[in-house]
Amino acid sequence: MASENEKKIAAQCWLAGNKAVPAENWDYAISSYKKAVKLVPDNLMYRQSLRGAEQKKFGNNGKGASMANMRLMGTRGQIKKSRMTKNWAQVADAAEDGLELNPWDAQLNADLGDACRELGFLDVAMFAYEEAIKADPANKSNLASLAHILEDRGEYMKAAACWEKVLKLDSLYQGARQKITDLSTRQTIDRGKFESSSTKGQLSAHEIADRLNKNGVDGPGASAEGDLQRAIRKDPKVVDNYIKLGDFYIREGEYEKAEEQFKIALQASGNNVDIRQRLEDVQLDMLRQNIEAAKNNAAANPDEPDLKKKTGELARELLSREIEIFSGRVERYPQDMRLKFELGQRHMRVQAWQKAIPLFQQSRGDARIRGESLLALGKCFYHDGKAQLAYKQFSSALPDVNSMEHQDLFKDLHYTFARLCEEMKKTDEAIEHYQQVMEVDYGYRDVNKRLDALESGGGATAEA
């Protein structure tokens, strides 16, 4: 928490920013607001002022600075790295740095929301998710994240409204229907408790909790974990409490404890499908965490080959488990193209081309992942010895992949297409695709050598 002195300095910075706004001195206003945010990161007003100044700086153009996507590549990489180590303060700081270039960026706003939620800055997290949703209204993950925060705050109907939007986007979204039902029930129960209680001369529950906390007593309201554990002891048959406790442990990174709660919930629910999927997800997270730990251990002890071998074994176990789990989900949700795409990618990793091909053929029907699906489908056809079919898929993918929105995908597509064109003796096309890559990333793989070789008429001489 910020000290009183930090709060005082932050307030002065905020006032300085306010004075700069009428003069349209946006850089000074942003700098001042940003200092206030840094000192008191849980203050919603400071964040809103900062975002407003950033948007006005760019004339509310909705896209931020020129070439913002290109300039944000390093920031996105930093966020990804900080996420892996669960350094949420760094994630939040990096997201704010990125939003200074494009305050409308949906992913950066979502990253900020995730970080602030983990840090306990729920007001700021709500604001960030709302900004992300404004920029990308069809993002189901952001709607679900906002719904969870609203639920935590007791705003059940608003949370249910978010889940309704999710269902409109994806009628098979896992757990959404159950969430709407549960939230409606909780709203009814809470209203009934409020209306039936006589509050005259009595303290409300949160007032009692506040007084206990001030006196150092670990009673109701002192911690979310303690409250949920007490609720479970009071009525062990309420499945929802085990799920909430499991979700709490996930946010804390305590996957083994989360797994235990979901196992109990699964048994108590009579093998509910949604709960089984939650259990599967946390088991996958545990495997990923173990792999990351094994990688770090192997890197720290390079002279011990068994550690590297262990990492490989864990990675194969994760892949096998993912294929098993995603196969079951594809059967249960045959209309979910994203699931089919994810399963197809796993089959590609074990070179099961003939299993992956029909999955990508179906997932390319989803406009949101059409480019990715066509690229993957082309690769599968290529490795399966069907070069002409691969060529058609790569050609079809080109209109759906541009360098501004999908830079990594763009480079992968044009590089792979160029390699295929080389093999098919379509030299001019290969040169064109290599040039497309170089315009975006001059040092990408061996493009420079390959292009030089083709343009000099000597053919491909770079490493395959």
C-alpha positions in Angstrom: 0.0 0.0 0.0 1.1 3.5 -0.6 2.3 5.6 2.3 0.7 8.8 3.3 3.6 10.7 1.8 3.3 8.8 -1.5 -0.4 9.6 -1.6 0.3 13.2 -1.0 2.8 13.4 -3.9 0.5 11.4 -6.1 -2.3 13.9 -5.5 0.0 16.8 -6.4 1.0 15.0 -9.6 -2.6 14.5 -10.5 -3.4 18.1 -10.0 -0.4 19.1 -12.1 -1.8 16.9 -14.9 -5.2 18.5 -14.5 -3.7 21.9 -15.1 -1.9 20.8 -18.2 -5.1 19.4 -19.8 -6.8 22.7 -20.7 -3.6 23.9 -22.4 -3.5 20.6 -24.3 0.0 19.9 -23.1 -0.7 16.2 -23.3 2.8 14.9 -22.8 3.2 16.7 -19.5 -0.3 15.7 -18.4 0.4 12.0 -19.2 3.7 12.2 -17.4 2.1 13.7 -14.3 -0.8 11.2 -14.3 1.6 8.3 -14.8 3.6 9.3 -11.8 0.4 9.4 -9.7 -0.5 5.9 -11.0 2.9 4.6 -10.2 2.7 5.9 -6.6 -0.9 4.9 -5.9 -1.7 2.1 -8.4 -5.1 1.2 -6.9 -6.5 4.7 -7.5 -9.2 4.4 -10.2 -9.4 8.1 -10.8 -5.7 8.4 -11.6 -6.0 5.6 -14.2 -9.1 7.2 -15.8 -7.4 10.6 -16.0 -4.3 9.0 -17.5 -6.2 7.1 -20.2 -8.3 10.1 -21.0 -5.2 12.3 -21.6 -3.6 9.5 -23.7 -6.7 9.3 -25.9 -7.0 13.0 -26.4 -3.3 13.2 -27.3 -4.1 11.1 -30.4 -7.2 13.0 -31.2 -9.4 10.1 -30.2 -8.4 8.3 -33.4 -9.0 4.9 -31.9 -5.6 3.5 -33.0 -2.9 5.5 -31.1 0.5 6.4 -32.5 1.8 5.7 -36.0 3.1 2.1 -36.4 2.0 1.4 -32.8 1.7 -2.4 -33.4 5.3 -2.5 -34.6 6.6 -0.4 -31.7 4.7 -2.5 -29.2 6.4 -5.8 -30.0 9.0 -5.5 -27.3 6.3 -4.5 -24.7 4.2 -7.5 -25.6 7.3 -9.8 -25.2 8.0 -8.2 -21.8 4.4 -8.8 -20.6 4.6 -12.4 -21.7 7.8 -13.0 -19.8 6.5 -11.3 -16.7 3.3 -13.3 -16.9 5.3 -16.6 -16.8 6.9 -15.5 -13.5 3.6 -14.1 -12.2 5.2 -10.7 -11.6 1.9 -8.9 -11.9 3.3 -5.5 -10.9 5.7 -5.7 -13.9 2.8 -6.8 -16.2 0.8 -3.8 -15.1 3.7 -1.3 -15.6 4.5 -2.7 -19.0 0.9 -2.6 -20.1 0.7 1.1 -19.0 3.8 1.8 -21.1 2.2 0.2 -24.1 -1.1 2.0 -23.6 0.8 5.3 -23.8 1.3 4.4 -27.5 -2.2 3.0 -28.1 -4.7 3.5 -25.3 -7.3 1.6 -27.3 -5.3 -1.6 -27.6 -7.6 -4.4 -26.4 -4.9 -6.9 -25.4 -2.9 -4.3 -23.4 -6.1 -3.2 -21.5 -6.9 -6.9 -20.8 -3.3 -7.5 -19.6 -3.7 -4.5 -17.3 -7.0 -5.9 -16.1 -5.5 -9.4 -15.4 -2.6 -7.8 -13.5 -4.7 -5.5 -11.4 -7.1 -8.3 -10.6 -4.2 -10.4 -9.3 -2.9 -7.5 -7.3 -6.3 -6.8 -5.8 -7.0 -3.5 -7.5 -10.5 -4.6 -8.5 -11.8 -1.1 -9.4 -8.9 -0.6 -11.8 -9.3 -4.1 -13.2 -12.9 -3.5 -14.0 -12.1 -0.3 -15.8 -9.3 -2.0 -17.8 -11.6 -4.9 -18.8 -14.3 -2.4 -19.8 -11.9 -0.6 -22.0 -10.7 -3.8 -23.6 -14.3 -4.8 -24.3 -15.0 -1.4 -25.9 -12.1 -2.1 -28.3 -12.9 -5.7 -28.9 -16.6 -6.5 -28.0 -16.4 -10.0 -29.4 -13.6 -11.1 -27.0 -15.2 -13.8 -24.8 -12.3 -14.1 -22.4 -12.5 -10.4 -21.4 -16.3 -10.6 -20.9 -15.8 -13.6 -18.7 -13.0 -11.8 -16.7 -15.3 -8.8 -16.1 -18.1 -11.1 -15.1 -16.0 -12.8 -12.5 -15.0 -9.4 -10.9 -18.6 -8.3 -10.9 -19.6 -11.5 -9.2 -16.9 -11.0 -6.6 -18.3 -7.5 -5.9 -21.8 -8.9 -5.5 -23.1 -7.3 -8.7 -24.7 -10.5 -9.8 -27.1 -9.2 -12.5 -24.4 -7.2 -14.2 -22.2 -10.3 -14.1 -25.0 -12.4 -15.6 -25.4 -9.8 -18.3 -21.8 -10.3 -19.3 -22.3 -14.1 -19.5 -25.3 -13.5 -21.7 -23.1 -11.6 -24.1 -20.6 -14.4 -24.0 -23.4 -16.9 -24.9 -24.5 -14.7 -27.8 -21.0 -14.9 -29.2 -20.6 -18.6 -28.4 -23.7 -20.7 -27.4 -21.4 -23.5 -26.3 -19.1 -21.5 -24.1 -18.1 -23.7 -21.2 -19.9 -23.0 -17.9 -21.7 -19.8 -19.1 -25.2 -21.1 -18.9 -24.6 -22.5 -15.4 -23.1 -19.2 -14.3 -26.2 -17.3 -15.4 -28.4 -19.7 -13.4 -26.1 -19.6 -10.3 -26.0 -15.8 -10.4 -29.7 -15.5 -10.6 -30.1 -17.8 -7.6 -27.5 -15.8 -5.6 -29.3 -12.6 -6.4 -32.6 -14.0 -5.2 -31.0 -15.4 -2.0 -29.2 -12.1 -1.2 -32.4 -10.1 -1.8 -34.3 -12.5 0.4 -31.8 -12.2 3.2 -31.8 -8.4 3.0 -35.6 -8.1 3.0 -36.1 -10.6 5.8 -33.6 -9.1 8.2 -34.3 -6.4 10.7 -31.3 -4.0 10.6 -32.4 -1.6 13.3 -29.7 -1.4 15.9 -27.7 -4.1 14.2 -24.4 -4.1 12.3 -24.2 -5.4 8.8 -22.0 -8.3 8.0 -19.3 -6.2 6.4 -19.4 -3.8 9.4 -18.8 -6.7 11.7 -15.9 -7.9 9.5 -14.4 -4.5 9.5 -14.5 -4.2 13.3 -13.0 -7.7 13.7 -10.2 -6.9 11.3 -9.4 -3.6 13.1 -9.1 -5.6 16.3 -6.8 -8.2 14.7 -9.4 -11.0 14.8 -9.3 -13.5 12.0 -13.1 -13.7 11.6 -15.5 -13.6 8.7 -14.3 -11.2 6.0 -10.7 -11.4 7.1 -9.7 -13.5 4.0 -11.5 -15.0 1.0 -9.9 -18.3 1.7 -11.0 -18.4 5.3 -14.6 -17.4 4.4 -14.9 -20.1 1.8 -13.4 -22.7 4.2 -16.0 -21.7 6.8 -18.8 -21.9 4.3 -17.7 -25.4 3.3 -17.6 -26.6 7.0 -21.0 -25.0 7.5 -22.6 -26.8 4.6 -20.3 -29.4 2.8 -23.0 -30.2 0.2 -22.8 -26.8 -1.5 -20.7 -27.6 -4.6 -20.3 -23.9 -5.6 -18.1 -23.2 -2.5 -15.5 -25.9 -3.5 -15.4 -24.4 -7.0 -14.9 -20.8 -5.6 -12.1 -22.1 -3.3 -10.5 -23.9 -6.3 -10.7 -20.7 -8.3 -9.1 -18.8 -5.4 -6.2 -21.2 -5.3 -5.7 -20.9 -9.1 -5.4 -17.1 -8.8 -2.8 -17.7 -6.0 -0.9 -20.2 -8.2 -1.6 -23.1 -5.8 -2.6 -25.6 -8.3 -2.4 -28.7 -6.1 -4.9 -27.2 -3.6 -7.1 -26.2 -6.5 -7.0 -29.7 -7.9 -8.1 -31.1 -4.5 -11.1 -28.8 -4.4 -12.2 -29.5 -7.9 -12.0 -33.3 -7.2 -14.3 -32.9 -4.3 -16.6 -30.7 -6.3 -16.7 -33.2 -9.1 -17.6 -36.1 -6.8 -20.2 -34.0 -5.0 -21.8 -32.9 -8.3 -22.2 -36.4 -9.7 -19.4 -35.9 -12.3 -20.6 -32.6 -13.7 -19.0 -31.9 -17.1 -18.1 -28.2 -16.4 -16.4 -29.1 -13.2 -14.6 -32.0 -14.8 -13.2 -29.5 -17.4 -12.1 -27.2 -14.6 -10.3 -30.1 -13.0 -8.6 -31.0 -16.3 -7.6 -27.4 -16.9 -5.9 -27.1 -13.5 -4.1 -30.4 -14.1 -2.8 -29.1 -17.4 -1.6 -25.9 -15.6 0.2 -28.1 -13.0 2.0 -29.9 -15.8 3.0 -26.6 -17.4 4.3 -25.3 -14.1 6.3 -28.5 -13.6 7.8 -28.1 -17.1 8.8 -24.5 -16.4 10.4 -25.5 -13.1 12.3 -28.4 -14.9 13.5 -26.0 -17.6 14.9 -23.6 -15.0 16.5 -26.5 -13.1 18.1 -27.8 -16.3 19.4 -24.4 -17.2 20.9 -23.9 -13.8 22.6 -27.3 -14.0 23.8 -27.7 -17.6 26.2 -30.6 -16.7 23.3 -32.9 -15.7 21.7 -34.3 -18.9 19.1 -36.2 -16.9 17.4 -32.9 -16.0 17.0 -32.0 -19.7 15.7 -35.5 -20.3 13.1 -35.0 -17.5 12.0 -31.7 -19.1 11.4 -33.5 -22.4 9.4 -36.3 -20.7 7.2 -33.8 -19.0 6.6 -31.9 -22.2 5.6 -35.2 -23.9 3.3 -36.0 -21.0 1.6 -32.6 -21.3 1.1 -33.0 -25.1 -0.4 -36.4 -24.7 -2.8 -35.2 -22.0 -3.8 -32.2 -24.1 -4.6 -34.4 -27.1 -6.7 -36.6 -24.8 -8.6 -33.8 -23.2 -9.1 -31.7 -26.3 -10.3 -34.8 -28.3 -13.0 -35.3 -25.7 -14.1 -31.6 -25.8 -14.2 -31.6 -29.6 -16.7 -34.5 -29.4 -18.8 -32.6 -26.8 -18.7 -29.3 -28.5 -18.6 -30.0 -32.3 -19.4 -26.4 -33.2 -16.4 -24.9 -31.3 -13.9 -24.2 -34.1 -11.2 -22.9 -31.7 -11.1 -26.3 -29.9 -10.7 -28.0 -33.2 -7.9 -25.7 -34.1 -6.1 -26.3 -30.8 -6.4 -30.1 -31.2 -5.1 -29.8 -34.7 -2.1 -28.0 -33.5 -1.3 -30.8 -31.0 -1.6 -33.4 -33.7 0.8 -31.4 -35.8 3.3 -31.5 -33.0 3.3 -35.3 -33.1 3.3 -35.3 -36.9 -0.2 -36.8 -37.1 -0.9 -34.9 -40.3 -3.9 -36.9 -41.4 -5.6 -36.4 -38.0 -4.8 -32.6 -38.1 -6.0 -32.0 -41.6 -9.8 -32.5 -41.2 -9.7 -30.4 -38.0 -8.1 -27.4 -39.8 -10.4 -27.9 -42.7 -13.3 -27.3 -40.3 -11.7 -24.5 -38.2 -10.9 -22.4 -41.3 -14.7 -21.7 -41.4 -14.3 -19.5 -38.4 -13.4 -16.0 -39.7 -11.5 -15.2 -36.5 -8.9 -18.0 -37.0 -9.2 -18.5 -40.8 -5.7 -17.3 -41.6 -4.1 -19.4 -38.9 -6.1 -22.4 -39.9 -5.2 -22.1 -43.6 -1.5 -21.8 -42.8 -1.6 -24.8 -40.5 -3.6 -26.8 -43.1 -1.1 -25.9 -45.8 1.8 -27.1 -43.6 0.0 -30.4 -43.0 -0.6 -30.9 -46.7 3.0 -30.1 -47.4 4.3 -32.6 -44.9 1.9 -35.2 -46.1 3.4 -34.9 -49.6 0.7 -32.8 -51.2 2.5 -29.7 -52.4 -0.3 -28.5 -54.8 -2.9 -28.6 -52.0 -0.4 -26.8 -49.7 0.1 -24.1 -52.3 -3.7 -23.5 -52.5 -4.1 -23.1 -48.7 -1.2 -20.7 -48.4 -2.7 -18.6 -51.3 -6.1 -18.6 -49.6 -4.5 -17.4 -46.3 -2.9 -14.3 -47.7 -5.9 -12.0 -47.6 -6.6 -12.9 -44.0 -3.1 -12.2 -42.6 -1.6 -8.7 -42.6 1.6 -7.5 -41.1 0.1 -4.9 -38.8 -2.3 -7.1 -36.9 -0.7 -10.5 -37.2 3.0 -9.8 -37.6 4.4 -13.2 -36.4 1.8 -15.1 -38.4 2.5 -12.9 -41.5 6.2 -13.7 -41.4 5.6 -17.4 -40.9 3.1 -17.6 -43.7 5.2 -15.7 -46.3 8.4 -17.6 -45.3 6.8 -21.0 -45.5 5.1 -20.1 -48.7 8.4 -18.9 -50.2 10.1 -22.2 -49.2 7.3 -24.1 -50.9 7.6 -21.9 -54.0 11.4 -22.6 -54.1 10.7 -26.4 -54.1 8.1 -26.0 -56.9 10.6 -23.9 -59.0 8.3 -20.8 -58.8 11.3 -18.5 -58.3 9.6 -15.2 -58.9 6.9 -16.0 -56.3 9.5 -17.2 -53.8 11.4 -13.9 -54.2 8.2 -11.9 -53.7 7.3 -13.7 -50.5 10.8 -13.5 -49.1 10.7 -9.7 -49.8 7.4 -9.5 -47.9 9.1 -11.0 -44.9 12.2 -8.7 -45.1 10.0 -5.6 -45.2 8.7 -6.5 -41.8 11.8 -8.2 -40.2 15.1 -7.9 -42.0 16.8 -10.5 -39.8 14.1 -13.2 -39.9 15.6 -16.7 -40.0 17.7 -17.2 -43.2 15.6 -15.0 -45.5 18.5 -12.7 -46.4 20.7 -15.6 -47.6 17.9 -17.3 -49.5 16.8 -14.1 -51.2 20.3 -13.3 -52.2 20.8 -16.8 -53.7 17.5 -16.6 -55.7 18.2 -13.1 -57.0 21.7 -14.0 -58.1 20.3 -17.0 -60.0 22.1 -19.5 -57.9 19.2 -21.1 -56.2 18.7 -21.7 -52.5 22.0 -22.1 -50.7 21.0 -21.3 -47.2 20.4 -24.0 -44.6 17.2 -25.9 -44.9 
